[in-house]
Amino acid sequence: MSTNRIAFQGELGAYSHQACHDSYPHMEALPCRTFEDAIEAVRANDADLAMLPVENSTYGRVADIHHLLPESGLNIIGEGFVRVHVNLLALPGTKLSQVKTAMSHTVLLGQVRGFLQKHDLKRRVGADTAGSAKIVAELGDPSTAALASELAGEIYGLEVLARHIEDQANNTTRFLVMSPTPDMSRRAERMMTSFVFRVRNIPAALYKAMGGFATNGVNMTKLESYMVKGNFTATQFYADIEGHPDDAAVQRALEELGYFTDYLEILGTYPADPRRAEIG
């Protein structure tokens, strides 16, 4: 039975909530404390989908997420991109000159160094961005403002004192949409496929495993390695490629990959988000 809910990690107004709002405006966003809780909400049928961040253009991959994806029991059915616009949010009627402290997640504080220095604002670390906006609203102190999304300002009744103040104009986070039910259909002209694999313990195994994608003209947009269960000798790889498993070139590339791996799992195939081309 459908719940018409999509789970995400964080408070209402977080950038993950923004991703849910942008991609699934008709669904109710369900805030969860951790990534594991968001995954479990789908497993327990408390939500139909989960929106999970996987990488940021400035800070790289989201910690632990690649470990969670293969173990989640869920399937990737979509992707989304959110431009991380940082805004200074304060109590209604507050002037910028009244603000002395800016509160946010430590990562976001590091993205607005220029603005904070220019206005001589002290930094205050919060648990997360939307949570900081919530605290500012509850404090009722005009000298303390939050750095968060405009959505967070709308939710917690704060005004935007300064808009889009991030140092990096192209700062973007990529999200994956997870579902308990796989959808391997070709739903768009441009498809993406994500999978994880472990290479066999033979010389040049990774080089040989990747050869099939090069010779068959399959574009690999992402390849990352990470240790399995803290074991230095057990390395797993996560990859994104352009194409669908039914494409002849992708079939040949995956078949060749199979010769040099002892574990291969396709996590999902899904339409490339139109914003992928814009972001480059």
C-alpha distance (Angstrom), angle and dihedral (degrees) to the residues before:
residue distance angle dihedral
M1 . . .
S2 3.80 . .
T3 3.81 118.8 .
N4 3.82 95.1 -171.9
R5 3.82 87.3 -136.9
I6 3.80 131.2 124.9
A7 3.81 118.6 -158.8
F8 3.79 126.2 -141.3
Q9 3.79 138.0 169.7
G10 3.80 116.2 -104.8
E11 3.78 141.5 29.1
L12 3.78 125.0 -47.1
G13 3.78 106.5 -79.3
A14 3.81 95.3 36.0
Y15 3.79 118.6 134.9
S16 3.81 87.5 -106.9
H17 3.79 87.0 57.4
Q18 3.81 87.4 50.6
A19 3.82 88.7 54.5
C20 3.82 90.2 52.5
H21 3.80 91.1 46.9
D22 3.81 93.0 49.5
S23 3.81 98.0 45.0
Y24 3.82 101.6 32.1
P25 3.83 107.5 23.8
H26 3.82 91.0 160.0
M27 3.82 93.0 59.5
E28 3.79 129.2 82.1
A29 3.81 111.9 -115.5
L30 3.81 114.2 -130.3
P31 3.84 114.4 -156.5
C32 3.82 116.4 -143.9
R33 3.80 132.1 -171.6
T34 3.82 97.5 -128.9
F35 3.80 140.5 11.4
E36 3.79 87.7 -106.8
D37 3.80 90.1 54.8
A38 3.80 91.1 51.6
I39 3.80 90.4 51.5
E40 3.79 91.7 46.3
A41 3.82 90.9 50.8
V42 3.81 88.0 62.4
R43 3.79 93.4 43.4
A44 3.82 90.3 51.2
N45 3.82 91.4 47.7
D46 3.80 92.0 -115.7
A47 3.80 87.1 123.0
D48 3.79 135.1 20.7
L49 3.80 96.4 -142.0
A50 3.80 141.8 14.6
M51 3.81 126.0 -142.2
L52 3.82 110.0 -149.3
P53 3.84 127.1 -179.2
V54 3.80 112.9 -132.8
E55 3.80 106.3 172.8
N56 3.78 144.7 2.9
S57 3.80 124.3 -148.0
T58 3.82 91.3 -131.9
Y59 3.80 104.0 35.3
G60 3.80 103.2 28.9
R61 3.79 126.2 -135.0
V62 3.77 123.0 4.3
A63 3.80 109.9 -107.6
D64 3.83 117.1 -101.3
I65 3.79 95.4 -2.1
H66 3.81 95.2 111.4
H67 3.80 89.7 54.7
L68 3.80 90.7 51.9
L69 3.81 98.9 48.4
P70 3.84 99.1 67.3
E71 3.81 92.5 39.5
S72 3.79 95.7 46.1
G73 3.80 96.6 82.0
L74 3.82 86.8 -135.9
N75 3.79 130.6 116.1
I76 3.80 130.8 -130.6
I77 3.81 109.4 -118.8
G78 3.79 101.2 162.0
E79 3.78 148.7 1.4
G80 3.79 135.1 -139.7
F81 3.78 138.6 -171.2
V82 3.80 127.5 -146.1
R83 3.77 124.2 -167.6
V84 3.79 104.4 -136.5
H85 3.79 101.4 -131.9
V86 3.80 110.2 -179.4
N87 3.79 118.8 -149.2
L88 3.80 133.1 -175.5
L89 3.81 106.5 -125.5
A90 3.80 124.9 -167.7
L91 3.79 142.3 163.5
P92 3.80 114.3 -68.6
G93 3.79 112.2 -83.4
T94 3.81 94.5 20.7
K95 3.81 118.2 138.9
L96 3.79 122.0 -142.4
S97 3.81 89.8 -119.4
Q98 3.82 89.5 62.4
V99 3.81 94.4 57.5
K100 3.80 115.5 96.2
T101 3.83 102.2 161.1
A102 3.81 133.0 42.5
M103 3.81 118.3 -158.0
S104 3.80 128.3 -160.8
H105 3.79 146.3 114.8
T106 3.79 111.5 -51.1
V107 3.83 91.9 -114.5
L108 3.81 92.3 55.1
L109 3.82 91.7 46.3
G110 3.79 86.8 58.5
Q111 3.80 90.8 54.8
V112 3.82 96.4 60.2
R113 3.81 102.5 45.2
G114 3.81 92.9 129.9
F115 3.80 94.4 53.9
L116 3.80 94.2 44.6
Q117 3.78 91.9 49.9
K118 3.80 93.6 46.3
H119 3.82 92.3 53.1
D120 3.82 95.8 35.5
L121 3.81 93.0 -122.9
K122 3.79 121.5 167.6
R123 3.79 118.1 -129.9
R124 3.78 122.9 -122.0
V125 3.80 118.6 -173.8
G126 3.79 116.6 -134.1
A127 3.80 130.4 -173.8
D128 3.80 91.0 -108.3
T129 3.79 141.8 -20.5
A130 3.80 101.5 -95.5
G131 3.81 90.9 38.8
S132 3.80 88.1 56.7
A133 3.80 90.4 53.2
K134 3.80 89.3 50.6
I135 3.81 91.5 51.2
V136 3.81 92.6 48.4
A137 3.80 89.6 52.7
E138 3.81 90.8 49.8
L139 3.83 95.2 45.0
G140 3.79 93.7 58.2
D141 3.82 90.4 -154.7
P142 3.83 114.1 136.3
S143 3.81 91.0 -158.9
T144 3.83 90.4 68.6
A145 3.80 121.6 66.9
A146 3.79 134.1 175.2
L147 3.78 132.2 -126.3
A148 3.79 107.7 -140.8
S149 3.80 146.4 108.9
E150 3.78 124.1 -54.1
L151 3.80 86.6 -117.1
A152 3.81 88.9 62.0
G153 3.80 89.2 52.0
E154 3.79 91.3 52.9
I155 3.80 92.6 48.5
Y156 3.81 96.6 48.1
G157 3.80 98.4 36.6
L158 3.81 98.0 -110.4
E159 3.80 128.6 144.2
V160 3.79 125.6 -128.3
L161 3.82 109.0 -116.0
A162 3.80 94.5 173.5
R163 3.79 126.3 14.1
H164 3.83 129.5 -149.5
I165 3.80 96.8 -2.2
E166 3.82 97.7 157.8
D167 3.81 117.5 133.0
Q168 3.83 93.5 -135.4
A169 3.80 110.1 58.9
N170 3.82 93.3 -162.3
N171 3.82 98.6 48.5
T172 3.81 105.3 145.3
T173 3.81 136.1 168.9
R174 3.79 122.7 -150.5
F175 3.80 119.9 -145.8
L176 3.79 133.4 -166.5
V177 3.80 123.0 -145.8
M178 3.81 112.7 -137.1
S179 3.80 126.7 -158.2
P180 3.82 134.0 178.0
T181 3.81 88.4 -131.5
P182 3.81 121.1 63.8
D183 3.79 119.4 -132.2
M184 3.80 111.1 -162.5
S185 3.80 94.6 167.3
R186 3.79 120.8 122.9
R187 3.80 98.8 -110.3
A188 3.79 99.6 166.1
E189 3.78 140.9 22.7
R190 3.79 91.1 -110.9
M191 3.80 113.1 49.3
M192 3.81 133.1 179.1
T193 3.80 127.8 -152.5
S194 3.81 125.7 -160.1
F195 3.79 126.1 -164.3
V196 3.79 143.9 158.1
F197 3.80 127.2 -138.1
R198 3.79 144.5 169.5
V199 3.79 120.2 -143.3
R200 3.79 123.5 -132.4
N201 3.80 117.8 -103.6
I202 3.82 96.4 -101.1
P203 3.82 130.9 117.0
A204 3.81 115.0 -79.0
A205 3.81 90.9 -0.9
L206 3.81 95.3 151.0
Y207 3.80 92.6 46.9
K208 3.80 90.4 51.2
A209 3.81 92.7 43.8
M210 3.80 91.2 54.6
G211 3.79 93.5 47.0
G212 3.79 93.5 81.7
F213 3.79 92.4 60.7
A214 3.81 92.0 51.0
T215 3.81 96.3 46.2
N216 3.81 92.0 46.6
G217 3.80 94.9 47.0
V218 3.82 95.2 -117.5
N219 3.80 112.3 154.5
M220 3.81 113.1 -133.4
T221 3.80 107.4 -158.3
K222 3.79 97.2 -178.8
L223 3.81 137.8 22.9
E224 3.80 121.9 169.9
S225 3.78 133.2 166.7
Y226 3.78 129.8 -149.6
M227 3.77 136.6 169.7
V228 3.79 121.1 -100.2
K229 3.81 114.5 -128.4
G230 3.79 91.7 -20.3
N231 3.79 92.8 -62.2
F232 3.83 114.1 142.8
T233 3.81 91.3 -156.7
A234 3.82 95.7 50.8
T235 3.79 109.5 71.6
Q236 3.77 122.3 173.9
F237 3.80 125.5 -164.7
Y238 3.79 130.2 -146.8
A239 3.82 117.9 -157.2
D240 3.80 139.9 -179.2
I241 3.79 120.2 -161.2
E242 3.77 134.8 179.7
G243 3.78 112.3 -112.7
H244 3.80 143.2 43.0
P245 3.83 126.1 -81.6
D246 3.82 88.5 -117.5
D247 3.81 92.0 60.2
A248 3.79 109.6 106.6
A249 3.81 93.1 -130.2
V250 3.81 92.6 48.9
Q251 3.82 90.8 46.8
R252 3.79 91.1 54.4
A253 3.80 92.8 45.4
L254 3.82 93.0 50.0
E255 3.80 91.1 45.9
E256 3.80 90.7 54.2
L257 3.80 90.0 45.5
G258 3.80 88.4 56.0
Y259 3.81 91.5 61.3
F260 3.79 91.3 63.4
T261 3.80 101.7 37.3
D262 3.77 134.7 74.6
Y263 3.82 93.2 -162.9
L264 3.81 130.5 33.6
E265 3.79 127.3 164.6
I266 3.78 127.6 174.0
L267 3.81 108.0 -141.3
G268 3.77 94.9 -168.2
T269 3.79 149.3 -50.1
Y270 3.78 118.5 -127.7
P271 3.82 144.5 157.9
A272 3.79 115.6 -77.1
D273 3.78 108.0 -112.5
P274 3.84 110.3 -112.0
R275 3.83 88.3 -128.9
R276 3.82 89.1 63.7
A277 3.81 89.5 78.0
E278 3.81 91.9 47.5
I279 3.79 92.3 51.7
G280 3.79 91.9 45.6
